[in-house]
Amino acid sequence: MSAILPPAERLWWKHPLDRVEGTWIVIALIWCLIMFAMMVGWHIWGKQNLSTETYKTTPDLFMQKTQAVVDKYTVRTETADKIPVVAPPPGSDVYLIARLWSFWPIIELEKDKTYRLHLTSLDYNHGFSLQPANINIQVVPGYEHVVTVTPNQSGTYSVVCNEYCGIGHHQMVGRIYVK
């Protein structure tokens, strides 16, 4: 028999299943159900998934919220660009803007205190990659991503854009301090 020729039995799918064929179909079905249950279970019991909230927003509205937090909680400025360092009280909302080619402002948090971190992009898709904690979020324009964070180690954390956003992408870094 050749692959070019049609099958000898025209209605081959109407034949009863062979025992071996049925066994493999059952094995494949059981494996699919196990994998489906693992996806659901891993989301619930796994430690790698962030539980985030996402809301629609506009660049102007998010900029107003961020500017209000910057005006109220700025403790100093850093870098040649005089980027404000914002130290909000524990339990408050913290705003971070991703835009060509920077994260604004720099955030200072307290160890073992909980905050709600709000992220958005004002222009293109950006990535929020918090290193060395390896937390990654795709930051999309028009959407406000909210992550509840409780830093458990003091130090300086780098925020890197991991979504190519143009010619200055390699310079798009920010900082989060945990005291």
C-alpha positions in Angstrom: 0.0 0.0 0.0 1.3 3.5 -0.8 0.6 6.8 0.8 -0.5 8.1 -2.6 -3.3 5.6 -3.0 -6.5 6.0 -1.1 -7.1 3.4 1.7 -8.6 0.1 0.6 -11.4 0.5 3.1 -13.2 3.7 2.2 -14.9 4.2 5.6 -11.9 3.2 7.7 -13.0 5.3 10.7 -16.2 3.2 11.1 -14.3 0.0 12.1 -14.3 -0.9 15.8 -11.3 0.2 17.9 -8.6 -2.3 18.4 -7.8 -3.1 22.1 -4.3 -1.5 21.9 -5.7 1.6 20.1 -8.3 2.1 22.8 -5.7 1.6 25.5 -3.6 4.4 24.1 -6.6 6.7 23.7 -7.5 6.2 27.4 -3.8 6.8 28.5 -3.7 10.0 26.4 -7.0 11.2 27.9 -5.9 10.5 31.5 -2.6 12.3 30.9 -4.5 15.3 29.5 -6.7 15.4 32.6 -3.6 15.1 34.9 -1.9 18.0 33.1 -5.0 20.1 33.3 -5.3 19.5 37.0 -1.6 20.3 37.4 -2.1 23.7 35.7 -4.9 24.7 38.1 -3.2 23.3 41.1 0.2 24.9 40.3 -1.5 28.3 40.1 -3.1 27.8 43.5 -0.2 26.1 45.4 2.8 27.1 43.3 5.0 29.9 44.5 5.9 31.4 41.1 2.7 33.1 40.0 1.9 36.7 40.9 -1.6 37.5 41.8 -2.2 40.8 40.1 -5.1 43.1 39.5 -5.5 44.9 36.2 -7.6 48.0 35.5 -8.1 50.2 32.5 -6.6 53.6 32.8 -5.4 56.6 30.8 -1.8 58.0 30.7 -3.1 61.4 32.1 -5.0 59.8 35.0 -2.1 57.6 36.0 0.4 60.4 35.7 -1.8 62.5 38.0 -1.9 59.7 40.6 1.8 59.2 40.4 2.6 62.9 40.6 0.4 63.2 43.7 2.4 60.4 45.4 5.7 62.0 44.3 4.7 65.4 45.6 3.6 63.9 49.0 6.3 61.4 49.7 9.6 62.5 48.0 12.6 62.2 50.4 15.4 63.1 47.9 16.4 63.1 44.3 19.1 60.9 42.7 21.0 60.6 39.4 21.9 63.3 37.0 18.3 63.5 35.9 17.2 64.3 39.5 14.7 61.4 39.6 12.7 61.6 42.9 13.1 58.9 45.5 9.6 58.2 47.0 9.2 56.6 50.5 5.5 56.1 51.0 4.2 54.8 54.4 3.5 51.0 54.8 0.2 49.9 53.5 -0.1 52.6 50.9 -0.3 52.6 47.2 3.0 53.1 45.3 3.1 54.2 41.7 5.7 53.4 39.1 5.7 54.6 35.5 7.5 52.9 32.6 8.2 55.2 29.7 10.9 55.8 27.1 13.5 54.9 28.5 13.2 55.0 32.2 11.2 53.9 35.2 9.9 56.9 37.3 10.2 57.5 40.3 12.7 55.5 42.4 10.9 53.7 45.2 12.0 53.2 48.8 10.1 50.6 50.8 10.4 49.2 54.4 11.3 45.6 55.0 8.4 43.3 56.0 5.8 45.9 55.3 3.1 45.5 52.7 2.5 47.9 49.8 0.3 48.0 46.6 2.6 48.6 43.6 0.8 50.2 40.6 2.5 49.9 37.2 1.7 51.3 33.8 3.4 52.3 30.6 2.8 55.7 29.1 3.9 54.8 25.6 4.9 51.3 24.5 4.9 47.8 25.9 7.6 47.5 28.6 8.7 44.8 30.8 9.0 45.1 34.6 11.8 42.7 35.7 12.7 43.0 39.4 16.2 41.6 39.9 17.5 39.5 41.7 14.0 38.5 42.9 13.1 37.5 39.3 9.6 39.0 39.2 8.4 39.7 35.7 5.4 41.6 34.5 4.5 42.8 31.0 3.5 46.5 31.5 1.0 47.5 28.8 -0.2 51.0 28.0 -3.7 51.8 29.0 -3.7 49.2 31.8 -2.8 49.7 35.5 -1.2 46.5 36.9 -1.4 46.3 40.7 0.8 43.9 42.6 0.7 43.5 46.4 4.3 43.3 47.6 5.9 42.6 51.0 9.7 42.9 50.7 11.4 40.4 53.0 15.1 41.3 52.4 16.8 44.7 52.6 18.9 45.9 49.7 18.9 47.6 46.3 16.8 46.0 43.7 17.2 46.7 40.0 14.2 47.1 37.7 15.0 46.2 34.1 12.8 46.5 31.0 12.7 43.1 29.5 10.5 44.0 26.5 12.3 45.6 23.6 11.0 49.2 23.5 13.3 51.0 21.0 16.8 52.4 20.6 17.3 53.3 24.3 15.9 50.0 25.6 19.3 48.9 27.0 19.4 52.0 29.2 15.9 51.5 30.7 16.7 50.6 34.3 15.3 51.7 37.6 15.7 51.0 41.3 13.7 50.0 44.4 15.4 50.3 47.8 14.3 48.2 50.7 15.4 49.5 54.1 
